[in-house]
């Protein structure tokens, strides 16, 4: 135990807490705002005499509701007797207090408490999941694989845990190096895992292996794709003809100032774009054969109907290709290209916005559904919303 701080403010706070633990929230708050705040904070983090009254305080739900931060001091004190109370708070599944209790338990480091937190992993969410994963890794890298790999492979838990687990492993170089089975698991997820976990698997593999090692690891187990059904002769051509006619009719109904006709340069850009990201969906290609972009005014800036110019799309595609080294990287390591159809409403209004409205390439749908837009309308429906 460290030597007690002789500050009178510290002694007064301690006396107040021992007399009435229910006053902890107001007493600690007042003491840490006073002239001796530095001494008080230091004592709360180092003077073991504060352990019992703080332990008693967090048993009171009202105190805990008013001041969830009190549990932090029990963590700083590494006050082992408070572990049962902290576990109880951890299991409240109230992210506001559970996270604080989890961090305190990690600081204390009592093995049985860490085991209990690790066992609760599937019941957690948000920041609680991060704390539970920390507990798993504190218990040891080899055991981490044995505990977490079944959850990554589990159909039941994969939808919410696979990505957080793999991202967490990517941050831990030691567990990965000492337990090479993570590499095989990441490759397995990359090839047959939930869509929202693919970026996490790529992140893990990129941090752990060189490009040469990645090619060697992925090449031998390259999946054999089932042969695609031969397209019905003329079916795609017929779809494209219909798409082009529909797009042309709609553009003709708009003011000429709303869209820019395609040019010979547009044709060259379109060819280069498809060489980089693959064949475009019929309706999207039809649009860019007719126009190089669209900007139809709405009632407000956010209501403008914009289809990004072909030049902008090509610029985004080239940046994506450079960022992911598309020419040299194994295909599995290249994430889909988000084809930008339109900026979101905030960006159109001049504010910092979110991801573009668009669809992922490669795409086999002739009329793709648009991501990051309510209802995920088809491209043709989105285009029809632009009116004269």
N, C-alpha and C positions, 0 to 999 in steps of 0.2 A: 504494500500500500504506500502511495506517495505521501509525503509530509503534508499535513493540513495547512491550507492557506489561512493566515491569521486575520484576514479582512473581516471587519465587523458585518459588512453586508452579506458575506458568505455565511457567517454564523447565524445571522438573523433569518436568512432564507431557510437554512437547515432547520432551525427551531420551528419556523412556521410550517414547514412540510411535515415534520414529525408530529406537530400538534394537530394538523388537519390536512391529510393528503388530498382531500377534495379541493383544497385551495391551490393545488399545484399549477393549474393553468394561469391564473391571475398572478400568483406569487412569483413564479419563474419569469413570466413576461415582464412584470414590473421591475424585478431585480436585474434582468439583462438589459434594461433600458436606462438604468441609473448610472451614477458617476463611477461605480465600481463594477460596471458591466464586464470588463475584461477579466477581473478576478473571479467573478461569479461564473462566467462561462468556463473558465479554466477549471474551477472546482467541480462544476457539474460533469465535466469530462474526465476528471482524475481523482476526485475525492470519493472513496468507496462508501462513505457515510451517507451519500445521497442515494445509494442503491435501494435500501428498504423503503423509504418514503415514495420514491418514484415508482417502484414496483407496486406499492399499494395504490398509488394514484391511477395507474393505467387499468386497474381492475374495475374502476368506475366508468361505465359507458359514457356518462355525461362529460367527464373530464377528457376522456379519449376523443369524444366528438369535438370538444372545444379546442383541444391542443394535441393533435396526433403526433406533433413533432417531439413530444416528451419522450417517446420511445427511443429517439436517437441518442439521448444521453445514456440510457441503459446500455446501448451498444458501445458508446465511447468508453464507458466504465468497465465493459466486458463483465457485466454483473451476471454471472452464471445462475444464481438463484432465481432470476427473473425469466429464465427460459420458458417455463410452463405458461406464464402470462403472455409472453411474446408470441409463442406458438398459437395461443388462443386468438390473439389479435391477427396474426398472419392468416388464420383460417376464417376470418370474418368475411372474406371475399369482398371487401370494400377497398377498392384500389387506393383510396386516399390514405388509409391507415395500414393496409396489408403491406404495401411496398416499404413503408417506414419500418415496420416490424421485421420484415425479411432482411433489410439492410442491417438492422441491429443484430439479428441472429447470425448473419455472415461475419460481422465483426467479432462476436463472441466466439464463434467457431466450434461450438460444442457438437461433437460428431453425431449424436442421436438426433439433435435438432436439425442438422443438415440433412440427415437421412430422411427425416419426416418431410422437410421441404421438397426434397427430390421426389419423394413418393407422391407429392401433391401436384406434380408438374402438369398432368393431364387436366386438372381442375382449374388451372390458372388461366389468366388472360392478360393481355397488355403488358404493363411493366412488371406484373407479378411473374409472368413467364420468364422474363429476363433474370429476375432474382432467383427463381427456382433453378434455372440453368446454371447460374453462378454456383449454387450449392452443389449441383452435380459435378462440376469440374473441380471444385475444391476437394471433393472426396477422392479424386484421382482420375487421370486421363484414361487408363485402361478400363476401369469400371464405368467411366462415362460412356464408352462405346457399348458395352454390354447392356447398359440401362437405356440408352437413347436409340440405338439402331432399331430395336423392335418397334419403337414409336414412329420412326421415320417410315418403316415398311408397313405399318398398320393402316389399313383402309380407314378405320374409325378415326384415328387421330391425325392422319397425314394432312388433311385439309387445313388444319390450323397450326400444327407443330413442325412439319417438315422444314419449311423455310426458316423459322426462328432458330431451330437446332443447327441447321447447316451454316447460317450466317454466324452463329455463335462459335461454331467449330472453326470457321475461317479466321476468326479473330485470335484463336488459340493455336499458335504455331507448335507449341510443345506437344499437346495431345495428338495433333496430326502426325508429327514426325515419329512419335513413339508408338502410334497405333495406325499402321498403314491401311487397315481395313476401311478407314474413312474414305480413302481414295476410291476404292471399289464401290462403296455405297453411294458416293456422289455421282459416279458414272452411271450407276443403276438408276438413280433419280433423274439424271439428265436425259436418259433414254426412255424411261417409262414412269416418271413421277408426275405429281400434280403440276399443272401449268404454272401456278403461282410460286412454285419452289425451284423452277429451272434457273432463274437468275442467281439464287442462293448457291445452287450446285456449281454454276459457272464461277462464282466468286471464290468458292472454296478451292476449286481446281486451279484457278488462275494464280491464287496466292501460294499454292503449295508446289506447283510444277512449272518447269520451263516449257516453252512452246514445243521443243523437241520431245520432251517427256510426255506432253499432252498428246501429241500425234501418235507416239508409240503406245500410249495407254488406250487410246480410243480406236486406233486402226484395227487391232486384232479382233475386237468384239463388235465391229461395225454391224449393225442390224441388217438382216436381209429383208429388203422390202418386197412385199407381195406385188406381183405384176399388176399394173393398173389396167382397168378395163379399157379396151380401145374405144375412143369416142365414136358416137354415131356419126357417120359421114355427113358433113355439112351442118351438124347440129350447132357447133360453136359459131360458124359463119352466120347461120340464121339468127342466132341470139344477138350477135354483134350488129347485124343489119337492123334488127328491131330496136336495139339500144341506141344506135346512131340516129335513127329516124326520130325516136322519142326525144332524145337530147336536142336535136336540131329544131324540132317543133317548139320545144319549151324556150330555147334561146331566142328564137324568132319572135316570141311573144314579149320579150323583155326590151327595154330601151337599149339602143346601141351603145350607150355610155356605160351600161352595166357589165358588159363583158368584152373581152378582147379576142378577136378572131385568131385562130391558129395561123402560123406562118411556116415557111420552109424550115426556119430555125427550130420551130416547135416540133416538127417531124423528126429532126435530127436528135433533139433532146429526148424525145419519147423513145427512140430506138436505143440511145445510150442508157436511159433509165431502166428499160426492160432488160438490157444486158447485165445490169448491175443487181437488180432486185427480183427479176423474174417477170413473166407475163402478167400484165395488169388485168383486173376484172373487166368484163366486157363493157359495162356502163361507164366505168372510170376512163377506160381507154377511149371510148366513144366521145366522152366529154372533151378530152384533151386533143382529139383529132379535130373537133369543131372550134374549141376555144382554148386560149392559153391561160385563162383565169377568169374569175367573176367577182364582182363587188356590187351587189344590189342594195341600195339604201333601205333602211327601215325607219320606224318611228323614232327610235333612239339608236345610239352608237352600238349598243349591245345587240340590237335587233338586226343589224346588217347581215345579209347572207353573203358569205365570202367562200369562194373556193380558191385555195392557194394557187398561185401561178405555177406553171410547170418549171420555171426557173428556180423558184423557191424550193419546190419538191426535190429537184435535182441536187440543189445545194445541200439539203438535209440528208439525202441519200449518200452523197459523197462523204459527208462528215461521219455518218454512221459506218460506212465501209472502212474509213481510216481508223476510227475509234476501235473497231473490233477486228481490224486486220483481216477483212473478209477474204482477201486473196490467198492468205497463207494459213489461217486458222482452221482447225477441224470444224466441219459443218455443225456438229453438236454444240460447239462453243460460241456460235454466232446467234445472238438473240434476234427475234423477229424485228423487222423494220416497221416502225409506226408511220404509215403513210399519212402525212398531214393534209387533211381535206380543208380544215378551217381552224383558225384560232378560237379559243373559248371566249365567252362573253366578256369576261373581265379584260382580257387582252385587247379585244376589239374596242372596249371603252377607254383604253389608255392606261389601265392598271396592270400590275403584275399578276398574271393569271396562271392557270394550271396547264396540264398537257393538252396538246392539240386534239381537236376532234378528228378522228381518222379510223383507220383499220390496219391490221397487221399483215405484212407481206412476208412470205408468200401466202397467197389467198386463192382458193379454188372456187369461190362464190362469184357468180357473174355480177351480182348486185350486193356488195358487202354491207353488213350492218356496221354502223358507226359507233365506235367506243367513245366514252367520256361525254355522251350527250343523252339526256333523259329519254328513255324509251328505246334507245339504240335503233333509230330509224335506218332504213336502207338508203344507200347513196341517192337513188332516183327520187325517193320521197323527200330527202333533204333538199335536193335541187329544185323540186317543185315548190318548195316554200318560198323561193325567191320569186316575187311577183312584181309586176309593173307598177 
